Amino acid sequence: MNRSIVAAALLAGSLSGGLAVRQAQAAPASVPSPAKVALAPHTARYDLSLASTADGGTVAASGTMSFQVTDACQAWASQQQLHLLLVTREGQSSDMVSTYATLESKDGRHLTFDMQERDNGALTQQVRGEASLDAAGDGTVRYTLPAKTTMRLPRGTLFPMAHTAAIIQAAQDGRKSIDPVLFDGTSADGPTDSYVTILGWHPAPSQSDHPSLAELGSGRMHVAFFARKPTTITADYEIGMRYFANGVSDQLAMDFGSFTLNGVLSGFTPGKPGRC
């Protein structure tokens, strides 16, 4: 797993055929404008459990993930916490706690980010900085942690909320796939390629235990994330979920290669519009 587990928890899924997917990216599909998608502030909690293990190394996994999106008028403020307990076949345990916070302008052109990851109480990773895109879509990220560095972002890069909106817009437009570049600030390695397979969109009300979500259309998505290297043919991680029209997701399946987690939306509270 080359990137932080937090990045994989942002979007969830399993996408098969890594080689075929990577080859498809050689002819990038245009990414739809997310301007028409009405994302919603909310608080969500997910219960995580081990679904499968590929090599038998991880024998137990459980945890929780909380995600809060606040309408800050001209921006979206998000806070996420992941608590995951892993146990290996040798009896070694890892108590991982990750926190991730962002402020993303609603025009999709500016992002501040701060991520911390601890394992058994010890700080193992911290990433902090800000990124911006100009009118032409070219961008720059300036890290302050783990080191003061500057990196260029390729034209068309999307930040997390804009990435979510673009996926939903593509689904509502009847698209079968898109392949936007994502920068989320969860790694000092910069942006990552994403390939999104859209398994249809249902505009009619959806089945959900949460009434405010049951009123909305939804669709299943599979997302694979790749390191931005020409020789990369397999995904760093893969994620599957159901997205609702307002950007909330449930039915998570997070594939880290050596093990897969399922996520169940156990709590959901709609947020309030910003007082602008």
WOJO-V828168 format. One record per backbone hydrogen bond with DSSP energy under -1.0 kcal/mol. NH is the residue of the N-H (numbers start at 0). CO is the residue of the C=O. If there is no record, write none. Layout:
BEGIN
nh=NH co=CO
nh=NH co=CO
END
This chain:
BEGIN
nh=8 co=4
nh=12 co=238
nh=12 co=252
nh=20 co=16
nh=21 co=17
nh=22 co=18
nh=23 co=19
nh=24 co=20
nh=25 co=22
nh=26 co=23
nh=36 co=33
nh=38 co=36
nh=39 co=245
nh=41 co=68
nh=42 co=268
nh=43 co=66
nh=44 co=266
nh=45 co=64
nh=46 co=263
nh=47 co=62
nh=48 co=261
nh=49 co=60
nh=50 co=259
nh=51 co=259
nh=53 co=257
nh=58 co=86
nh=59 co=86
nh=61 co=84
nh=62 co=47
nh=63 co=82
nh=64 co=45
nh=65 co=80
nh=66 co=43
nh=67 co=78
nh=68 co=41
nh=69 co=76
nh=71 co=74
nh=73 co=71
nh=75 co=103
nh=76 co=69
nh=77 co=101
nh=78 co=67
nh=79 co=99
nh=80 co=65
nh=81 co=97
nh=82 co=63
nh=83 co=95
nh=84 co=61
nh=85 co=93
nh=86 co=59
nh=87 co=91
nh=88 co=56
nh=90 co=87
nh=93 co=85
nh=95 co=83
nh=96 co=117
nh=97 co=81
nh=98 co=115
nh=99 co=79
nh=100 co=113
nh=101 co=77
nh=102 co=111
nh=103 co=75
nh=104 co=109
nh=105 co=73
nh=107 co=104
nh=110 co=130
nh=111 co=102
nh=112 co=128
nh=113 co=100
nh=114 co=126
nh=115 co=98
nh=116 co=124
nh=117 co=96
nh=118 co=121
nh=119 co=94
nh=121 co=118
nh=123 co=116
nh=124 co=116
nh=126 co=114
nh=127 co=144
nh=128 co=112
nh=129 co=141
nh=130 co=110
nh=131 co=139
nh=132 co=108
nh=133 co=137
nh=136 co=133
nh=138 co=152
nh=139 co=131
nh=140 co=150
nh=141 co=129
nh=142 co=148
nh=143 co=127
nh=144 co=127
nh=148 co=146
nh=150 co=140
nh=152 co=138
nh=155 co=136
nh=156 co=153
nh=157 co=180
nh=162 co=158
nh=163 co=159
nh=164 co=160
nh=165 co=161
nh=166 co=162
nh=167 co=163
nh=168 co=164
nh=169 co=165
nh=170 co=166
nh=171 co=167
nh=172 co=168
nh=173 co=170
nh=174 co=169
nh=177 co=195
nh=181 co=191
nh=182 co=157
nh=191 co=181
nh=192 co=225
nh=193 co=179
nh=194 co=223
nh=195 co=177
nh=196 co=221
nh=197 co=175
nh=198 co=219
nh=201 co=217
nh=212 co=209
nh=213 co=209
nh=215 co=212
nh=217 co=201
nh=218 co=242
nh=220 co=240
nh=221 co=196
nh=222 co=238
nh=223 co=194
nh=224 co=236
nh=225 co=192
nh=228 co=226
nh=231 co=228
nh=235 co=224
nh=237 co=254
nh=238 co=222
nh=239 co=252
nh=240 co=220
nh=241 co=249
nh=242 co=218
nh=243 co=247
nh=244 co=216
nh=246 co=243
nh=249 co=241
nh=251 co=262
nh=252 co=239
nh=253 co=260
nh=254 co=237
nh=255 co=258
nh=257 co=255
nh=259 co=51
nh=260 co=253
nh=261 co=48
nh=262 co=251
nh=263 co=46
nh=265 co=44
nh=265 co=263
nh=266 co=44
nh=268 co=42
nh=270 co=40
nh=275 co=273
END
